[in-house]
Amino acid sequence: MKKLLYAWIEQVLSFDTKEELEAYITKQKCLTQRRQQAQIMVISQEAVEGKHILRIRKPYNQNEMFGGQ
């Protein structure tokens, strides 16, 4: 029988400023602490052609992410 062990969504987000990016991460952490949203995992942050790129993972359908992260 098939059983789903781990699942997550990986997103790549673009922000105009570093401050916007940091505010997004802070907001996600606050929501996590209030248990209104699952914790995100930051994979990478980089600046490309004046844009700030954030790559994150978040649980899908309240499943665990790989390795329980």
Secondary structure, 3 states (H helix, E strand, C coil): CCCCCCCEEEEEEEECCHHHHHHHHHHHHHHHHCCCCCCCEEEEEEEECCEEEEEEEEECCCCCCHHHC
